Amino acid sequence: MTIREPHPKGYHRHPTDGPLREFTEMDPSWGWAAGQLISTNSDLNRFFGALLGGRLLPAAQLAEMRTTVAVGGPSGLRYGLGLTSRTLSCGGVYWGHGGDIAGFETRGGVTDDGRAANVAVTSIPSTGAATQHVLDAVDRALCG
C-alpha cells in the first residue's frame, strides 16, 4: 500500500524497549477492518458530525447505534453498534469511535450540540497513561 498524499509517519516500538520503527505504510489486514481506512481529523469530524446530526442514517438506526452498554472501569466509556460515548468533564458526552494500530492512535467525536474534536497521534507508548493524555486533549477541546 502506498499513501499518495502528504501524511504523518507512524512509529512503534516492539518490544517496548526495542528500536523505534516506522509503521506508516503497512498491511493493516491483521486488524481486519480496524485499520482499513486512512482519514484526517477533519474527515472524522465531518463524518461523525453528519452521522450524529442525522444526515446519514434513518433516526431509528441511529438510535440503535446510540444504545450503549458500559465497558467498565473509570473512563465512562460506553459502546454500542460501532459507536462509543464518553463522559465529558464539563457535562454531557461525546460520540465517536477511536482506535489504534501500530504507529497511530485516534480519539474523538461529536457532542449532541455539534461540537467536534478528533486527535491523532503517532509513536504513542502502549500505556493507559499515554492514551489518557489523548483522551484529556479531546476533553479539553470539547469543553474549552
DOLUMMI-373224 format. One record per residue: residue number from 0; residue in one letter; z, y, x of N, C-alpha, C in turn. Coordinates in Angstrom, 1 decimal, m for minus. Atoms other than C-alpha are relative to their C-alpha. Last residue first. Layout:
// DOLUMMI-373224
SITE milum vokol   n_zz   n_yy   n_xx  ca_zz  ca_yy  ca_xx   c_zz   c_yy   c_xx
SITE   NUM     A      Z      Y      X      Z      Y      X      Z      Y      X
...
END
This chain:
// DOLUMMI-373224
SITE milum vokol   n_zz   n_yy   n_xx  ca_zz  ca_yy  ca_xx   c_zz   c_yy   c_xx
SITE   143     G   m0.1   m1.3   m0.7   26.4   24.5  m12.8   m0.6    1.1   m0.8
SITE   142     C   m1.1   m0.7    0.5   26.9   21.5  m15.1    0.1    1.5    0.6
SITE   141     L    0.1   m0.1    1.4   23.5   19.9  m14.7    1.2    0.8   m0.6
SITE   140     A    1.2   m0.7    0.4   23.1   20.7  m11.0    0.0    0.1   m1.5
SITE   139     R    0.0   m1.5   m0.3   26.7   20.0  m10.2   m1.2    0.7   m0.5
SITE   138     D   m1.0   m0.6    0.9   26.6   16.6  m12.0    0.1    1.5    0.2
SITE   137     V    0.6   m0.1    1.3   23.4   15.7  m10.2    0.9    0.6   m1.0
SITE   136     A    1.0   m1.0   m0.1   25.0   16.5   m6.8   m0.7    0.2   m1.4
SITE   135     D   m0.7   m1.3    0.0   28.1   14.5   m7.7   m1.0    1.2    0.0
SITE   134     L   m0.4   m0.2    1.4   25.9   11.5   m8.5    0.7    1.3   m0.2
SITE   133     V    1.2   m0.3    0.7   24.3   11.8   m5.0    0.3    0.3   m1.5
SITE   132     H    0.5   m1.3   m0.4   27.7   12.1   m3.4   m1.3    0.4   m0.7
SITE   131     Q   m0.8   m1.0    0.8   28.9    9.1   m5.4   m0.4    1.4    0.4
SITE   130     T    0.6   m0.1    1.3   26.0    7.0   m3.9    0.8    1.1   m0.9
SITE   129     A    1.3   m0.7   m0.1   27.3    7.8   m0.5   m0.7    0.2   m1.3
SITE   128     A   m0.3   m1.4   m0.3   30.9    6.8   m1.4   m1.3    0.8    0.1
SITE   127     G   m0.4   m0.6    1.2   29.8    3.5   m3.0    0.2    1.5    0.2
SITE   126     T   m1.4    0.0    0.3   28.1    2.5    0.2    0.2    0.7   m1.3
SITE   125     S   m0.2    0.8    1.2   24.6    1.5    1.1    1.5   m0.1   m0.2
SITE   124     P   m0.7    1.2   m0.2   24.0    4.3    3.6    0.3   m0.7   m1.3
SITE   123     I   m1.4   m0.1    0.4   21.4    6.8    2.5    0.7   m1.3    0.3
SITE   122     S   m0.9    0.4   m1.0   18.2    7.0    4.5    1.5    0.1   m0.4
SITE   121     T    0.5    1.1   m0.9   16.2    8.9    2.0    1.1   m0.3    1.0
SITE   120     V   m0.4    0.0   m1.4   17.4   10.9   m1.0   m0.6   m1.1    0.8
SITE   119     A    0.5    1.1   m0.7   16.1   11.7   m4.5    0.4    0.2    1.5
SITE   118     V   m0.2   m0.1   m1.4   18.0   13.9   m6.9   m0.6   m1.3    0.6
SITE   117     N    0.1    1.3   m0.7   17.0   14.4  m10.5    0.1    0.3    1.5
SITE   116     A   m0.2   m0.1   m1.5   18.0   17.3  m12.8   m0.1   m1.5    0.5
SITE   115     A    0.4    1.2   m0.8   17.2   18.1  m16.4    0.2    0.2    1.5
SITE   114     R   m0.1   m0.3   m1.4   18.7   20.4  m19.0   m0.3   m1.3    0.8
SITE   113     G    1.3   m0.1   m0.8   17.2   19.5  m22.4    0.2    0.4    1.4
SITE   112     D    0.5   m1.3    0.2   20.2   20.1  m24.8   m1.2    0.3    0.9
SITE   111     D    0.5   m0.1    1.4   20.9   16.4  m25.0   m0.6    1.3   m0.3
SITE   110     T   m1.0   m0.2    1.0   21.1   16.3  m21.2   m0.6    0.1   m1.4
SITE   109     V    0.1   m1.1    0.9   18.4   14.9  m19.0    1.1    0.0   m1.0
SITE   108     G    0.4    0.1    1.4   18.4   12.6  m16.1    0.0    1.3   m0.7
SITE   107     G    0.2   m1.2    0.8   19.5   12.0  m12.5   m0.4   m0.3   m1.4
SITE   106     R   m1.0   m0.1    1.1   19.8    9.5   m9.7   m0.4    1.3   m0.7
SITE   105     T    0.1   m1.1    0.9   17.3    8.4   m7.0    1.1   m0.1   m1.1
SITE   104     E   m0.9    0.1    1.1   17.7    6.4   m3.8   m0.2    1.2   m0.9
SITE   103     F    0.0   m1.0    1.1   15.3    5.6   m1.1    1.0   m0.2   m1.0
SITE   102     G    0.5   m1.3   m0.4   15.0    3.8    2.2    0.0    1.1   m1.0
SITE   101     A   m0.1   m0.3   m1.5   15.3    0.2    1.0   m0.6    1.3    0.3
SITE   100     I    0.7    1.0   m0.7   15.3    0.4   m2.8    0.1    0.4    1.4
SITE    99     D    0.2   m0.1   m1.4   17.5    2.4   m5.1   m0.8   m1.2    0.5
SITE    98     G    0.1    1.2   m0.7   17.9    3.3   m8.7   m0.1    0.1    1.5
SITE    97     G    0.1   m0.1   m1.5   18.3    5.9  m11.3   m0.2   m1.4    0.6
SITE    96     H    0.0    1.4   m0.6   17.7    5.7  m15.1   m0.3    0.2    1.5
SITE    95     G    1.1    0.2   m0.9   18.1    8.7  m17.4    0.1   m1.4    0.5
SITE    94     W    0.7    1.3    0.2   20.5   10.2  m19.9   m1.1   m0.1    1.0
SITE    93     Y    1.4   m0.1   m0.3   23.1   12.9  m19.3   m0.6   m1.4   m0.1
SITE    92     V    0.6    1.0   m0.8   26.4   13.1  m21.0   m1.4    0.4    0.4
SITE    91     G    1.3    0.6    0.4   28.7   15.6  m22.7   m0.4   m1.1    1.0
SITE    90     G    0.1    0.5    1.4   31.4   17.6  m21.1   m1.4   m0.5   m0.3
SITE    89     C   m0.1   m1.1    0.8   31.6   19.7  m17.9   m0.1   m0.3   m1.5
SITE    88     S   m1.4   m0.7   m0.2   32.4   16.8  m15.7    0.2    1.2   m0.9
SITE    87     L    0.1   m1.2   m0.9   29.3   14.9  m17.1    1.4    0.6    0.1
SITE    86     T   m0.8   m1.1    0.4   29.5   11.4  m18.5   m0.1    1.1    1.0
SITE    85     R   m1.2   m0.2   m0.9   26.7    9.0  m17.6    0.7    1.3   m0.5
SITE    84     S   m0.6   m1.2    0.2   24.0    7.5  m19.8    1.2    0.1    0.9
SITE    83     T   m1.4   m0.1   m0.2   21.6    4.9  m18.9    0.5    1.3   m0.4
SITE    82     L   m0.5   m1.4    0.0   18.2    3.9  m20.3    1.5    0.0    0.3
SITE    81     G    0.7   m0.8   m1.0   16.1    0.8  m19.9    0.5    1.4    0.2
SITE    80     L    1.3    0.6   m0.3   17.4   m0.7  m23.1   m0.8    0.9    0.9
SITE    79     G    0.7    0.4    1.2   21.0    0.5  m22.9   m1.3   m0.7    0.4
SITE    78     Y    1.4    0.5   m0.1   23.5    1.0  m20.1   m0.5   m0.4   m1.3
SITE    77     R    0.3    0.9    1.1   26.7    3.1  m19.9   m1.5   m0.4    0.1
SITE    76     L    1.3    0.5    0.2   28.1    4.6  m16.7   m0.1   m0.9   m1.2
SITE    75     G    0.5   m0.5    1.3   31.4    6.4  m17.0   m1.4   m0.4   m0.3
SITE    74     S    1.2   m0.9   m0.1   31.9    6.0  m13.2   m0.4    0.6   m1.4
SITE    73     P   m0.4   m1.4    0.3   35.5    4.6  m13.3   m1.2    1.0   m0.2
SITE    72     G   m0.3   m0.9   m1.2   34.5    1.0  m13.5    0.2    1.4   m0.4
SITE    71     G   m1.3    0.2   m0.6   32.7   m0.8  m16.3    0.3    0.8    1.2
SITE    70     V    0.2    0.9   m1.2   29.1   m1.0  m17.4    1.3   m0.4    0.6
SITE    69     A   m0.6   m0.5   m1.2   29.9    0.4  m20.9   m0.3   m1.1    1.1
SITE    68     V   m1.3    0.6   m0.2   27.4   m0.5  m23.5    0.6    0.4    1.3
SITE    67     T   m0.4    0.4   m1.3   24.5    1.6  m24.8    1.4   m0.8    0.0
SITE    66     T   m1.2    0.9    0.3   22.6    2.3  m27.9    0.4   m0.7    1.2
SITE    65     R   m1.3   m0.7   m0.2   20.4    5.1  m26.6    1.2   m0.7   m0.5
SITE    64     M   m0.2   m0.2   m1.5   17.4    2.8  m26.2    1.3    0.7    0.3
SITE    63     E   m0.3    1.3   m0.5   17.8    1.7  m29.9    0.3    0.1    1.5
SITE    62     A   m1.4    0.3    0.4   17.9    5.4  m31.0    0.4   m1.4    0.6
SITE    61     L   m0.8   m0.8   m0.9   14.7    6.0  m29.0    1.5   m0.3   m0.3
SITE    60     Q    0.1    0.6   m1.4   13.0    3.2  m30.9    0.9    0.7    1.0
SITE    59     A   m0.7    1.3    0.1   14.2    4.5  m34.3    0.0   m0.7    1.3
SITE    58     A   m1.5   m0.3   m0.1   13.1    8.1  m33.4    0.8   m1.3    0.0
SITE    57     P   m0.6   m0.3    1.3    9.5    7.0  m32.7    1.5    0.1    0.1
SITE    56     L   m0.3    1.2    0.9    8.7    7.1  m29.0    0.4    0.5   m1.4
SITE    55     L    0.6    1.2   m0.5    7.2    9.6  m26.5    0.1   m1.2   m0.9
SITE    54     R    1.5   m0.2    0.0    7.9   13.1  m27.8   m0.7   m1.2    0.5
SITE    53     G    0.6    0.7    1.1   11.5   12.5  m28.9   m1.5    0.1   m0.1
SITE    52     G    0.4   m1.0    1.0   13.1   15.0  m26.6   m0.8   m0.5   m1.2
SITE    51     L   m1.2   m0.4    0.8   14.8   12.2  m24.8   m0.3    1.1   m1.0
SITE    50     L   m0.6    1.1    0.7   11.4   10.7  m23.8    1.2    0.4   m0.8
SITE    49     A    0.9    0.4    1.1    9.7   14.0  m23.1    0.6   m1.2   m0.7
SITE    48     G    0.0   m1.1    1.0   12.6   15.3  m21.0   m0.8   m0.3   m1.2
SITE    47     F   m1.3    0.2    0.8   13.0   11.9  m19.3    0.1    1.1   m1.0
SITE    46     F    0.0    1.3    0.8    9.3   12.0  m18.3    1.2   m0.1   m0.8
SITE    45     R    1.0   m0.1    1.1    9.2   15.7  m17.3    0.0   m1.2   m0.9
SITE    44     N   m0.5   m1.0    1.0   12.4   15.5  m15.2   m0.9    0.1   m1.2
SITE    43     L   m1.1    0.6    0.7   11.1   12.3  m13.6    0.6    0.9   m1.0
SITE    42     D    0.5    1.0    0.9    7.8   13.9  m12.7    1.1   m0.7   m0.8
SITE    41     S    0.6   m0.7    1.1    9.6   16.9  m11.3   m0.6   m1.0   m1.0
SITE    40     N   m1.0   m0.4    0.8   11.7   14.6   m9.1   m0.5    0.8   m1.2
SITE    39     T   m0.7   m1.1   m0.5    8.5   13.1   m7.8    1.2    0.3   m0.9
SITE    38     S    0.0   m1.3    0.8    7.0    9.8   m8.6    0.9    1.0    0.7
SITE    37     I   m0.3   m1.2   m0.9    6.1    6.5   m7.0   m0.1    1.2   m0.9
SITE    36     L    0.5   m1.3    0.4    6.3    3.5   m9.2    0.4    1.0    1.0
SITE    35     Q    1.5    0.0    0.1    6.6   m0.3   m8.5   m0.6    1.4   m0.4
SITE    34     G    0.4   m0.9   m1.1   10.1   m0.3   m7.1   m1.5    0.3   m0.1
SITE    33     A   m0.9   m1.1   m0.4   12.1   m1.9   m9.9   m0.4    0.8    1.2
SITE    32     A    0.5   m1.3    0.5    9.3   m3.8  m11.5    0.8    1.1    0.6
SITE    31     W    0.7    0.1    1.3   10.0   m6.9   m9.4   m0.5    1.4   m0.4
SITE    30     G   m0.9   m0.6    1.0   12.3   m5.9   m6.5   m0.6   m0.1   m1.4
SITE    29     W   m1.3    0.8    0.0   10.6   m8.3   m4.1    1.0    0.5   m1.0
SITE    28     S    0.1    1.0    1.0    7.3   m6.6   m5.2    1.3   m0.9    0.0
SITE    27     P   m1.2    0.0    0.7    8.2   m3.5   m3.2    0.1   m1.1   m1.1
SITE    26     D    0.4    0.7    1.2    5.5   m4.1   m0.6    1.3   m0.1   m0.8
SITE    25     M   m0.4    1.4    0.0    6.3   m1.4    2.0   m0.5   m0.7   m1.3
SITE    24     E    1.1    0.8    0.6    5.2    2.0    2.9    0.3   m1.4    0.1
SITE    23     T    0.8   m0.8    1.0    8.2    4.2    3.4   m1.1   m0.8   m0.7
SITE    22     F    0.3    0.9    1.1   10.6    1.6    5.0   m1.0    0.7   m1.0
SITE    21     E    0.8   m0.7    1.1   11.1    3.3    8.4   m0.4   m1.1   m1.0
SITE    20     R    1.4    0.4    0.0   13.8    1.5   10.5   m0.7    0.8   m1.2
SITE    19     L    0.6   m0.6    1.2   17.2    2.8   11.6   m1.5   m0.3    0.1
SITE    18     P    0.8   m1.2   m0.2   18.5    0.3   14.2   m0.5    0.6   m1.4
SITE    17     G    1.3    0.2   m0.6   21.2   m2.2   13.2   m0.7    1.4    0.2
SITE    16     D   m0.2   m0.5   m1.4   24.9   m1.5   12.5   m1.3   m0.1    0.8
SITE    15     T   m0.5   m1.4    0.0   24.3   m1.8    8.7    0.2    0.6    1.4
SITE    14     P   m1.3   m0.2    0.6   22.2   m4.9    9.2    0.5    1.4    0.1
SITE    13     H   m0.5    1.3    0.4   19.8   m3.7    8.1   m0.1   m0.9    1.2
SITE    12     R   m0.6    0.9   m1.0   19.5    0.0    8.4    0.3   m1.3   m0.6
SITE    11     H   m1.1    0.9    0.4   17.1    2.0    6.1    0.5   m0.8    1.3
SITE    10     Y   m0.6    0.7   m1.1   14.7    4.9    6.3    1.2   m0.9   m0.4
SITE     9     G   m1.3    0.6    0.3   12.5    6.5    3.7    0.4   m0.9    1.2
SITE     8     K   m0.1    1.3   m0.6    9.7    9.0    4.6    1.4   m0.6   m0.3
SITE     7     P   m1.1    0.3   m1.0    9.1   11.9    2.4   m0.1   m1.4    0.5
SITE     6     H   m1.1    0.7    0.6    5.6   12.4    0.8    1.2   m0.1    1.1
SITE     5     P   m1.2   m0.3   m0.8    2.3   14.2    1.3    1.3   m0.6   m0.7
SITE     4     E   m0.4   m1.4    0.0   m0.3   12.5   m0.9    1.2    0.2    1.0
SITE     3     R    1.1   m0.9   m0.3   m2.2    9.2   m0.4    0.5    1.5    0.2
SITE     2     I   m0.4   m1.2    0.8    0.7    6.7   m0.2   m1.0    1.1    0.4
SITE     1     T    0.0   m1.3   m0.7   m0.8    3.5    1.2    0.3    1.1   m1.0
SITE     0     M    0.0   m1.2    0.8    0.0    0.0    0.0    0.0    1.2    0.9
END
